[in-house]
Amino acid sequence: MKIVRRIIIAIVAVGIIAGAAYYKYINSITYFNDTDVNGNTIGNLYGNGLFCETDGVVYFANPTDYNRIYKMNPDESDIEIVANDSVYFLNADSHYVYYSRQQNRDNSQFGFLNVNINSLCRLTKKNNKVIILDEADSSACSLAGNNIVYLKYDEDLTTFTLNSVKIDATEGQQLSKLAIDPRCMVGERLYFSGVENDHNLHSMNIHSKDIAYASEFNLWMPIINKSDLYFIDLDSKHRICKATLGSTDKTVLTSYPAQSYNIDGVYLYYQSMKGNPDGLYRVDMATGAEELLAEGQFNNINITSKYVYFADYFSGDIYHCPVRGNGVSKFEPPILPLDD
């Protein structure tokens, strides 16, 4: 009888050890993407990536809780806190959420040494475990397949440079010593406005680092949607234009110059500059009809499937409006405790 008991105990012990080893393995492997996967819309990333919709869930930087990372349904129901990090430039794929930590919160939450407070991070969706992809001061970032392309502060050059790192925190490298904007990512090809000799459209292969000339338009904040190119046209008094990628013909879409903008396929939203009055406008891209949604100065325009969000330039307060309706109101999600 004692032998049988010992055998049972040994089998149970082996099972426990094997189960623990398997659990550790499952939580240590990295799930990789297809090369065409991107982590957020280009327009949202131009709005500091404060909202990111993925697999029917919206991850967002809660404006009432020091921009800590929360999640909710697209209709703003079932709000939950995800992690203690204050975040911006949110990206996501099927398994992970990526972001740059930001220092925009009460200093007591960072600890005595304030270590890695502006680092590049990856959060696992299923268990909210956070790992650091790069400890350096990081800013704008974009998911490109299995790489994060991001701006990183170079202490030797005392400026931000363009870098990439794999989503498993390996193979970090500098792509350019220039502060090239990483947010207009299409698959694994980066499009950007020139930063040295011109403001034309260029593209970069993030693996070979080869740069190609893409368009002669004198532009800023390019957004590429399939074969369509949207941009702030510096030759059209900063109004937003649309062109077919590779074409020299363009269509002016807005009545006023724009400071920032975003698109959702049906509407274009933009903050006017020298408008009458200034404010956030919505343009029906099929009819050209334009309407004022909110008067004032706004930025950080983010769009989900249900709402458009934008921030008051002076107070930082976030407002929202249904994407297919009217009625602007302040977005005030609750502050929730984080379970240990």
Rosetta blueprint (number, residue, H / E / L):
1 M L
2 K H
3 I H
4 V H
5 R H
6 R H
7 I H
8 I H
9 I H
10 A H
11 I H
12 V H
13 A H
14 V H
15 G H
16 I H
17 I H
18 A H
19 G H
20 A H
21 A H
22 Y H
23 Y H
24 K H
25 Y H
26 I H
27 N L
28 S L
29 I L
30 T L
31 Y L
32 F L
33 N L
34 D L
35 T L
36 D L
37 V L
38 N E
39 G L
40 N L
41 T L
42 I H
43 G H
44 N H
45 L H
46 Y H
47 G L
48 N L
49 G L
50 L L
51 F E
52 C E
53 E E
54 T E
55 D L
56 G L
57 V E
58 V E
59 Y E
60 F E
61 A E
62 N E
63 P L
64 T L
65 D L
66 Y L
67 N L
68 R E
69 I E
70 Y E
71 K E
72 M E
73 N L
74 P L
75 D L
76 E L
77 S L
78 D L
79 I L
80 E E
81 I E
82 V E
83 A E
84 N E
85 D E
86 S E
87 V E
88 Y E
89 F E
90 L E
91 N E
92 A E
93 D L
94 S L
95 H L
96 Y E
97 V E
98 Y E
99 Y E
100 S E
101 R E
102 Q L
103 Q L
104 N L
105 R L
106 D L
107 N H
108 S H
109 Q H
110 F H
111 G L
112 F L
113 L L
114 N L
115 V L
116 N L
117 I L
118 N L
119 S L
120 L E
121 C E
122 R E
123 L E
124 T E
125 K L
126 K L
127 N L
128 N L
129 K L
130 V E
131 I E
132 I E
133 L E
134 D E
135 E L
136 A L
137 D L
138 S E
139 S E
140 A E
141 C E
142 S E
143 L E
144 A E
145 G L
146 N L
147 N E
148 I E
149 V E
150 Y E
151 L E
152 K E
153 Y E
154 D E
155 E L
156 D L
157 L L
158 T L
159 T E
160 F E
161 T E
162 L E
163 N E
164 S E
165 V E
166 K E
167 I L
168 D L
169 A L
170 T L
171 E L
172 G L
173 Q E
174 Q E
175 L E
176 S E
177 K L
178 L L
179 A L
180 I L
181 D L
182 P L
183 R L
184 C L
185 M E
186 V E
187 G L
188 E L
189 R E
190 L E
191 Y E
192 F E
193 S E
194 G L
195 V L
196 E L
197 N L
198 D L
199 H L
200 N L
201 L E
202 H E
203 S E
204 M E
205 N E
206 I L
207 H L
208 S L
209 K L
210 D L
211 I E
212 A E
213 Y E
214 A E
215 S E
216 E L
217 F L
218 N L
219 L E
220 W E
221 M E
222 P E
223 I E
224 I E
225 N E
226 K L
227 S L
228 D E
229 L E
230 Y E
231 F E
232 I E
233 D E
234 L L
235 D L
236 S L
237 K L
238 H L
239 R E
240 I E
241 C E
242 K E
243 A E
244 T E
245 L L
246 G L
247 S L
248 T L
249 D L
250 K L
251 T E
252 V E
253 L L
254 T L
255 S L
256 Y L
257 P L
258 A E
259 Q E
260 S E
261 Y E
262 N E
263 I E
264 D L
265 G L
266 V L
267 Y E
268 L E
269 Y E
270 Y E
271 Q E
272 S E
273 M L
274 K L
275 G L
276 N L
277 P L
278 D L
279 G E
280 L E
281 Y E
282 R E
283 V E
284 D E
285 M L
286 A L
287 T L
288 G L
289 A L
290 E E
291 E E
292 L E
293 L E
294 A E
295 E E
296 G L
297 Q L
298 F E
299 N E
300 N E
301 I E
302 N E
303 I E
304 T L
305 S L
306 K L
307 Y E
308 V E
309 Y E
310 F E
311 A E
312 D E
313 Y L
314 F L
315 S L
316 G L
317 D L
318 I E
319 Y E
320 H E
321 C E
322 P E
323 V L
324 R L
325 G L
326 N L
327 G L
328 V L
329 S E
330 K E
331 F L
332 E L
333 P L
334 P L
335 I L
336 L L
337 P L
338 L L
339 D L
340 D L
